[in-house]
Amino acid sequence: MSNIHNLLDGKWPWCGTTDTELEHVLRVMHHNNGEWDVQPILGFPSMSPHPLGIHAFNIFQSQHTNAILTHTRGKGEKGFGGVQKLEKDVIKMTGNLLGDDNVDGYITPGGTEANIMGLWIGREKLRSETKDCKSPIAVLASPASHYSLWKACNVLDLGEGKWEQCSSCVDWLKGKEDELVGFKPEHVSHIFKPNQDGSGLHLVPCNEIGQIDVAVLESTIRSLYQKNGIRCFIIFANEGTTLTGAMDDTLAIGHLITKLRREWNGKVKFYFHVDAAYGGLIYPFLEPNRTRALQIPEVDSVTVDPYKMGQCPIAEGIFLCRKDHQKYIERPAGYVQYERDDTLCGSRSGAYGAACWTVFRHEGAEGFTRLHTAAAVEAKYLHSRLENVAQIELVPQQLNMVAFYLSRDLSRDILKRIRDEVEHKFITMWSWFYTDPENPDVHPQRLMKCVITRDVHQEWIDSFVGVLRGILGTKTK
């Protein structure tokens, strides 16, 4: 049998490889991956896919189905009517769950594309309404937003601002050794500078959990309008942030938009996108009385990720928007006669729609409620176990996520132990967390988060707390 490294050398093979050799490499690579429900995985914002979703995916993937175009608006390409009907039903089901089943949308390769779609349509809709393709647009969001927001602002040339280093904040896990002074840590780039003309991305302060400050959002809009003459705004809200699971007050933001539209007599235009990639398939089941995104008239579009908390195979996202909003970005599809493409990716596998449809229909509201309620109970258990761990500051527990700040005074040795004995062992996630990056006097903190799903065993939770307590100690009363 060939050496496994010879089959991973990046060179195009002159001769084919035997099935036995390929199977060997695949099994070794499979073993190198984390295994849901077997290996402690406490930090990924997703879970193992439902077996029925994998089954449905495999059935339709073997047909090589192409789900090109949006099936709530057109017929799509000939020969794929089955997956088109299934995906259309998924879009209507998800819209119904979030408050409006008369929506358009499609299954994307992930939430990043869905967020780009929201800002792309927002840009084109605002330009159409103002009849000015050069009118500056301000994008307002909390610093807790997913990094795809910056990617979207860059790709769409809206203006993504820039980050500058802080002279006093350093990262003791990054840097290099110096022969004279020893280890020199890198300075943290946590000071955000938006475009001076008021266009592009602005980071509105959030609280310790990551919820955007709606009062400051209003004052920022008023300032940009009065001082910079900005007349077009895209507001980007979160329903379930990546690091804390925080839910922005979407309803209050909607009311603010309505108030400003009336006050300025429609002279100022708004587009409102909600990133519910994480929370969209959780909060309707854990908080059924909460107003849902599409029940708020001012919301234009929504991102949902069924592969995160929806038990569907990775990678798929769902983009939803109000009826006919996609007309602002549609293009003739060429070889798909008499049809227009109004998606970012174009061709995509129809098997994902089949997988989504199967899981959603199988589980229903009852199944998702049981799933997420059980996870939320375990998350509360972890939160309570962490209350007596020293040198951490717990944030209020959200959805099925538990997050905490690490003390700013931790030594490099302690941080390295946390990285090696906690982050790597339990596959948790940690990152710098910014609440007000446009204010250089507000410094970030390290935040670690755990996501509790059906794949997380309670003994892993207990072990995680024990290791962390062994490194940081126990609080004294």
C-alpha positions as CSV (number, residue, x, y, z in Angstrom):
1,M,0.0,0.0,0.0
2,S,1.3,3.5,-0.9
3,N,2.5,5.7,1.9
4,I,-0.3,8.0,3.0
5,H,1.8,11.1,2.5
6,N,2.4,10.2,-1.1
7,L,-1.3,10.5,-1.6
8,L,-1.5,14.0,-0.1
9,D,1.4,15.6,-2.0
10,G,-0.7,18.0,-4.0
11,K,0.5,16.5,-7.4
12,W,-2.0,15.5,-10.0
13,P,-1.9,11.7,-10.2
14,W,-0.6,10.1,-13.5
15,C,-2.2,6.8,-12.6
16,G,-5.4,6.1,-10.6
17,T,-5.3,5.0,-7.0
18,T,-6.9,1.7,-5.9
19,D,-10.1,1.7,-3.9
20,T,-8.3,0.1,-1.0
21,E,-5.7,2.8,-0.8
22,L,-8.3,5.5,-1.1
23,E,-10.4,3.9,1.6
24,H,-7.4,3.8,3.9
25,V,-6.6,7.5,3.5
26,L,-10.3,8.5,4.0
27,R,-10.5,6.5,7.2
28,V,-7.3,8.1,8.6
29,M,-8.6,11.6,7.7
30,H,-12.0,10.8,9.2
31,H,-10.2,9.8,12.4
32,N,-8.4,13.2,12.4
33,N,-11.7,15.0,12.6
34,G,-13.7,15.7,15.8
35,E,-16.5,13.2,16.3
36,W,-19.8,14.4,17.5
37,D,-21.1,12.7,20.7
38,V,-17.8,10.9,21.1
39,Q,-15.1,13.7,21.5
40,P,-15.8,16.6,23.9
41,I,-17.0,19.4,21.7
42,L,-18.3,22.3,23.8
43,G,-17.8,25.3,21.5
44,F,-19.1,24.8,18.0
45,P,-22.3,26.7,17.2
46,S,-23.8,23.6,15.6
47,M,-24.6,20.0,16.3
48,S,-24.6,16.6,14.6
49,P,-27.0,16.4,11.6
50,H,-30.2,14.4,11.9
51,P,-29.8,10.9,10.2
52,L,-32.9,11.6,8.1
53,G,-31.3,14.8,6.8
54,I,-28.2,12.8,5.7
55,H,-30.5,10.2,4.2
56,A,-32.5,12.7,2.2
57,F,-29.3,14.5,1.1
58,N,-27.8,11.3,-0.2
59,I,-30.9,10.4,-2.2
60,F,-31.0,13.7,-4.1
61,Q,-27.2,14.3,-4.3
62,S,-26.9,11.2,-6.4
63,Q,-29.2,12.8,-9.0
64,H,-26.8,15.8,-9.3
65,T,-29.6,18.2,-8.9
66,N,-29.1,21.9,-9.5
67,A,-31.3,24.2,-7.5
68,I,-30.3,27.4,-9.5
69,L,-32.5,30.5,-9.2
70,T,-35.2,31.3,-6.5
71,H,-38.2,29.0,-6.6
72,T,-40.6,31.4,-4.8
73,R,-40.2,33.7,-7.8
74,G,-39.8,31.6,-10.9
75,K,-39.8,28.1,-12.3
76,G,-36.1,27.4,-12.3
77,E,-34.1,25.2,-14.6
78,K,-35.9,22.3,-16.4
79,G,-35.4,18.8,-15.0
80,F,-35.3,19.6,-11.3
81,G,-38.9,20.2,-10.4
82,G,-38.7,17.9,-7.3
83,V,-36.0,19.8,-5.4
84,Q,-37.5,23.1,-6.5
85,K,-40.8,22.2,-4.8
86,L,-39.1,21.0,-1.7
87,E,-37.0,24.1,-1.4
88,K,-39.9,26.4,-2.0
89,D,-41.7,24.7,0.9
90,V,-38.7,25.1,3.2
91,I,-38.7,28.9,2.5
92,K,-42.4,29.2,3.2
93,M,-42.1,27.1,6.3
94,T,-39.2,29.1,7.7
95,G,-41.0,32.4,6.8
96,N,-44.1,31.1,8.6
97,L,-42.1,30.2,11.7
98,L,-40.6,33.7,11.8
99,G,-43.9,35.5,11.0
100,D,-44.5,35.8,7.3
101,D,-44.9,32.8,4.9
102,N,-45.4,35.1,1.9
103,V,-41.7,35.6,1.5
104,D,-39.0,35.1,-1.1
105,G,-35.7,33.5,-0.5
106,Y,-33.5,30.5,-1.2
107,I,-31.1,28.0,0.5
108,T,-27.6,29.5,0.4
109,P,-24.3,27.7,1.0
110,G,-24.2,29.4,4.4
111,G,-25.1,32.3,6.6
112,T,-22.3,34.5,5.2
113,E,-23.9,34.5,1.8
114,A,-27.3,35.2,3.3
115,N,-25.8,38.3,5.1
116,I,-24.1,39.5,1.9
117,M,-27.5,39.1,0.1
118,G,-29.2,41.2,2.7
119,L,-26.7,44.1,2.4
120,W,-26.6,43.7,-1.4
121,I,-30.4,44.0,-1.8
122,G,-30.3,46.8,0.8
123,R,-27.8,48.8,-1.2
124,E,-29.7,48.4,-4.5
125,K,-33.1,49.1,-2.9
126,L,-31.8,52.3,-1.3
127,R,-30.2,53.4,-4.5
128,S,-33.4,52.7,-6.4
129,E,-35.5,54.6,-3.9
130,T,-33.2,57.6,-3.9
131,K,-32.5,57.4,-7.7
132,D,-28.9,58.0,-6.8
133,C,-26.3,55.3,-7.3
134,K,-23.6,57.5,-5.6
135,S,-25.6,58.4,-2.4
136,P,-23.5,57.3,0.6
137,I,-25.0,54.6,2.8
138,A,-24.2,54.1,6.5
139,V,-24.3,50.5,7.9
140,L,-25.1,50.4,11.6
141,A,-24.5,47.2,13.7
142,S,-23.2,46.1,17.1
143,P,-19.6,45.0,17.5
144,A,-20.9,41.6,18.5
145,S,-21.9,41.0,14.9
146,H,-20.5,38.1,12.8
147,Y,-17.4,38.8,10.8
148,S,-19.3,38.3,7.6
149,L,-20.7,41.8,8.1
150,W,-17.2,43.2,7.4
151,K,-16.9,40.9,4.4
152,A,-20.2,42.1,3.0
153,C,-19.2,45.8,3.4
154,N,-16.0,45.1,1.6
155,V,-17.4,43.1,-1.3
156,L,-20.2,45.6,-1.8
157,D,-17.8,48.6,-1.5
158,L,-20.0,50.1,1.2
159,G,-17.0,50.9,3.4
160,E,-15.7,48.7,6.2
161,G,-13.7,51.1,8.2
162,K,-10.4,50.1,9.7
163,W,-8.9,48.8,12.9
164,E,-6.1,50.4,14.8
165,Q,-3.8,49.0,17.5
166,C,-4.2,50.1,21.1
167,S,-1.0,51.3,22.8
168,S,-1.9,49.6,26.1
169,C,-3.7,46.4,25.3
170,V,-1.6,43.4,24.5
171,D,-2.2,39.7,23.6
172,W,0.1,37.5,25.6
173,L,-0.7,34.5,23.4
174,K,0.6,36.3,20.3
175,G,4.0,37.8,19.7
176,K,7.6,36.8,19.4
177,E,10.7,36.2,21.5
178,D,13.3,39.0,21.7
179,E,16.9,38.2,22.7
180,L,17.1,41.3,24.9
181,V,13.7,41.7,26.6
182,G,12.2,38.2,26.2
183,F,8.7,37.7,24.9
184,K,7.2,40.7,23.2
185,P,3.4,40.4,22.9
186,E,1.4,41.8,20.1
187,H,-0.8,44.9,20.6
188,V,-4.5,44.3,20.2
189,S,-6.2,46.1,17.3
190,H,-9.5,47.0,19.0
191,I,-10.0,50.7,18.0
192,F,-12.4,51.0,15.1
193,K,-12.3,54.0,12.8
194,P,-15.3,54.4,10.4
195,N,-15.1,56.4,7.2
196,Q,-14.8,60.1,8.0
197,D,-17.6,61.0,5.6
198,G,-20.1,59.0,7.5
199,S,-20.5,56.3,4.9
200,G,-19.9,52.6,5.5
201,L,-19.8,50.6,8.7
202,H,-20.4,52.1,12.1
203,L,-20.2,50.0,15.3
204,V,-22.8,51.0,17.8
205,P,-22.0,50.2,21.4
206,C,-23.5,47.0,22.9
207,N,-23.9,45.8,26.5
208,E,-21.8,43.1,28.2
209,I,-23.9,40.4,26.5
210,G,-23.7,41.9,23.0
211,Q,-27.1,43.5,22.6
212,I,-27.0,46.7,20.6
213,D,-27.8,50.0,22.5
214,V,-31.0,51.2,20.7
215,A,-30.8,54.7,22.3
216,V,-27.2,55.1,21.0
217,L,-28.3,53.7,17.6
218,E,-30.8,56.5,17.4
219,S,-28.3,59.2,18.3
220,T,-25.8,57.8,15.8
221,I,-28.4,58.0,13.0
222,R,-29.4,61.5,14.0
223,S,-25.7,62.6,14.1
224,L,-24.9,61.0,10.7
225,Y,-28.0,62.7,9.2
226,Q,-27.3,66.2,10.7
227,K,-23.5,66.3,10.5
228,N,-22.7,64.2,7.5
229,G,-25.9,64.5,5.4
230,I,-26.4,60.7,5.3
231,R,-29.9,59.9,4.0
232,C,-29.6,56.1,3.5
233,F,-29.1,53.6,6.3
234,I,-28.8,49.8,6.5
235,I,-29.4,48.5,10.0
236,F,-27.9,45.1,10.8
237,A,-29.3,43.4,13.9
238,N,-28.6,40.1,15.6
239,E,-30.9,37.4,16.9
240,G,-28.4,35.1,18.5
241,T,-24.8,36.4,18.4
242,T,-21.9,34.1,17.6
243,L,-20.1,34.5,21.0
244,T,-22.9,35.0,23.5
245,G,-26.2,34.1,21.9
246,A,-27.4,37.7,22.5
247,M,-30.7,38.8,21.0
248,D,-31.0,42.4,19.9
249,D,-34.3,44.2,20.5
250,T,-35.5,43.9,17.0
251,L,-38.9,45.2,17.8
252,A,-37.5,48.4,19.3
253,I,-35.3,48.9,16.3
254,G,-38.4,48.5,14.1
255,H,-40.3,51.2,16.1
256,L,-37.3,53.5,15.8
257,I,-37.2,53.2,12.0
258,T,-40.9,54.0,11.9
259,K,-40.5,57.0,14.1
260,L,-37.7,58.4,12.1
261,R,-39.4,57.8,8.8
262,R,-42.4,59.8,10.0
263,E,-40.3,62.5,11.6
264,W,-38.3,63.1,8.4
265,N,-41.3,62.6,6.2
266,G,-39.7,59.8,4.2
267,K,-36.6,61.8,3.2
268,V,-34.4,59.3,5.0
269,K,-34.4,55.7,3.7
270,F,-33.9,52.6,5.8
271,Y,-33.2,48.9,5.1
272,F,-33.3,46.5,8.0
273,H,-31.5,43.1,7.9
274,V,-31.6,40.6,10.8
275,D,-28.9,38.0,11.2
276,A,-30.7,35.2,12.9
277,A,-28.3,32.6,11.7
278,Y,-27.8,31.2,15.2
279,G,-31.0,32.1,17.0
280,G,-33.6,31.8,14.3
281,L,-34.2,28.1,14.8
282,I,-34.0,28.3,18.6
283,Y,-35.8,31.3,20.0
284,P,-39.2,30.6,18.4
285,F,-39.3,27.3,20.4
286,L,-37.7,28.5,23.7
287,E,-39.5,31.9,23.7
288,P,-42.7,31.3,21.8
289,N,-44.3,34.6,23.0
290,R,-41.4,36.7,21.7
291,T,-42.1,38.8,18.6
292,R,-40.4,37.1,15.7
293,A,-38.3,38.9,13.1
294,L,-40.8,38.8,10.2
295,Q,-43.7,39.9,12.4
296,I,-42.0,43.3,12.5
297,P,-43.0,45.2,9.4
298,E,-39.8,47.2,9.2
299,V,-37.6,44.1,8.8
300,D,-36.6,43.6,5.2
301,S,-34.6,40.4,5.2
302,V,-33.4,37.6,7.6
303,T,-30.6,35.1,7.7
304,V,-31.1,31.6,9.3
305,D,-28.7,28.8,9.4
306,P,-30.4,25.3,9.5
307,Y,-27.0,23.6,9.9
308,K,-26.4,25.3,13.2
309,M,-29.4,24.6,15.5
310,G,-31.7,23.1,12.8
311,Q,-30.0,19.6,12.7
312,C,-29.4,19.9,8.9
313,P,-26.2,18.9,7.1
314,I,-23.5,21.5,6.7
315,A,-23.2,23.9,4.9
316,E,-26.5,25.5,4.3
317,G,-28.1,28.8,5.2
318,I,-31.5,30.3,4.5
319,F,-32.0,33.8,3.1
320,L,-35.5,35.2,3.5
321,C,-36.7,38.6,2.3
322,R,-40.0,40.4,1.8
323,K,-41.9,39.6,-1.4
324,D,-40.1,40.7,-4.6
325,H,-37.2,42.4,-2.7
326,Q,-34.9,40.2,-4.8
327,K,-35.9,42.1,-8.0
328,Y,-33.3,44.7,-7.0
329,I,-30.4,42.3,-7.8
330,E,-31.9,40.0,-10.5
331,R,-30.0,39.4,-13.8
332,P,-31.0,37.5,-16.9
333,A,-30.0,33.9,-16.5
334,G,-28.9,33.3,-20.0
335,Y,-29.2,29.6,-20.8
336,V,-32.2,29.2,-18.4
337,Q,-34.6,30.7,-20.9
338,Y,-37.0,33.4,-19.7
339,E,-35.7,33.2,-16.2
340,R,-33.7,35.6,-14.1
341,D,-31.1,34.8,-11.4
342,D,-31.6,36.7,-8.2
343,T,-29.1,34.8,-6.0
344,L,-25.4,35.3,-5.2
345,C,-24.1,31.8,-5.8
346,G,-26.1,30.8,-8.8
347,S,-25.9,27.0,-9.2
348,R,-26.2,25.0,-5.9
349,S,-27.1,21.5,-4.9
350,G,-30.8,20.8,-4.5
351,A,-30.0,18.0,-2.0
352,Y,-29.7,20.6,0.8
353,G,-33.3,21.7,0.2
354,A,-34.4,18.0,0.4
355,A,-32.4,17.5,3.6
356,C,-33.9,20.7,5.2
357,W,-37.4,19.8,4.2
358,T,-37.1,16.3,5.6
359,V,-35.7,17.4,9.0
360,F,-38.2,20.2,9.5
361,R,-41.2,18.1,8.6
362,H,-40.0,15.2,10.7
363,E,-39.3,17.2,13.9
364,G,-42.0,19.9,13.8
365,A,-42.4,22.4,16.5
366,E,-42.7,19.7,19.1
367,G,-39.4,18.1,18.2
368,F,-37.5,21.3,18.1
369,T,-39.0,22.5,21.4
370,R,-37.9,19.2,23.1
371,L,-34.4,19.5,21.6
372,H,-33.7,23.1,22.5
373,T,-35.4,23.0,25.9
374,A,-33.2,20.1,27.0
375,A,-30.1,21.9,25.8
376,A,-31.1,25.1,27.6
377,V,-31.5,23.2,30.8
378,E,-28.0,21.8,30.5
379,A,-26.7,25.2,29.6
380,K,-28.2,26.6,32.9
381,Y,-26.5,23.7,34.7
382,L,-23.1,24.7,33.3
383,H,-23.8,28.3,34.1
384,S,-24.5,27.4,37.7
385,R,-21.4,25.2,38.0
386,L,-19.2,28.1,36.8
387,E,-20.5,30.5,39.4
388,N,-17.8,29.6,41.9
389,V,-14.8,29.6,39.5
390,A,-12.4,32.4,40.3
391,Q,-11.1,35.0,37.9
392,I,-14.1,34.8,35.5
393,E,-17.1,37.0,35.0
394,L,-20.2,35.1,33.8
395,V,-22.5,36.9,31.4
396,P,-26.3,36.2,31.6
397,Q,-27.0,32.9,30.0
398,Q,-28.7,33.1,26.6
399,L,-30.5,30.4,24.6
400,N,-28.3,27.3,24.8
401,M,-25.0,29.2,25.1
402,V,-22.8,29.9,28.2
403,A,-20.2,32.7,28.0
404,F,-17.8,34.3,30.5
405,Y,-15.1,36.9,30.5
406,L,-11.6,36.0,31.7
407,S,-9.8,38.4,34.1
408,R,-7.6,40.9,32.4
409,D,-4.9,40.1,35.0
410,L,-4.2,36.5,33.9
411,S,-0.5,35.8,33.3
412,R,0.8,34.4,30.1
413,D,1.4,31.0,31.7
414,I,-2.2,30.8,32.8
415,L,-3.5,31.8,29.4
416,K,-1.4,29.2,27.8
417,R,-2.8,26.5,30.2
418,I,-6.3,27.6,29.3
419,R,-5.5,27.3,25.6
420,D,-3.9,23.9,25.9
421,E,-6.0,22.3,28.7
422,V,-9.4,23.9,28.0
423,E,-9.7,25.3,24.5
424,H,-7.9,22.4,22.8
425,K,-9.2,19.6,24.9
426,F,-12.9,20.6,25.0
427,I,-12.9,22.4,21.6
428,T,-14.3,25.6,23.1
429,M,-14.1,29.0,21.4
430,W,-12.7,32.2,22.8
431,S,-12.0,35.6,21.4
432,W,-11.6,39.3,22.2
433,F,-15.0,40.9,22.9
434,Y,-15.6,44.6,22.2
435,T,-18.5,46.5,23.5
436,D,-17.5,50.0,22.2
437,P,-14.6,49.8,19.7
438,E,-15.1,53.3,18.4
439,N,-14.2,54.6,21.9
440,P,-10.4,54.0,22.5
441,D,-10.9,54.2,26.2
442,V,-13.0,51.1,26.3
443,H,-10.8,48.1,26.3
444,P,-11.8,44.5,25.2
445,Q,-11.8,41.4,27.3
446,R,-11.2,37.8,26.5
447,L,-14.5,35.9,26.3
448,M,-14.9,32.1,26.2
449,K,-18.2,30.5,25.1
450,C,-19.7,27.0,25.2
451,V,-22.6,25.8,23.1
452,I,-24.7,23.1,24.7
453,T,-26.5,20.7,22.4
454,R,-27.7,17.1,22.5
455,D,-24.1,16.0,21.6
456,V,-22.7,17.4,24.9
457,H,-22.5,14.9,27.8
458,Q,-22.9,16.1,31.4
459,E,-19.7,14.4,32.4
460,W,-17.9,16.6,29.8
461,I,-19.5,19.7,31.4
462,D,-18.3,18.6,34.8
463,S,-14.8,17.8,33.5
464,F,-14.6,21.2,31.8
465,V,-15.6,23.0,35.0
466,G,-13.1,20.9,37.0
467,V,-10.2,21.7,34.7
468,L,-11.0,25.4,34.6
469,R,-11.3,25.5,38.4
470,G,-8.0,23.7,38.7
471,I,-6.3,26.4,36.6
472,L,-8.1,29.5,38.0
473,G,-9.1,28.4,41.5
474,T,-12.3,28.8,43.4
475,K,-14.0,32.0,44.5
476,T,-13.7,32.8,48.2
477,K,-16.8,34.1,50.0
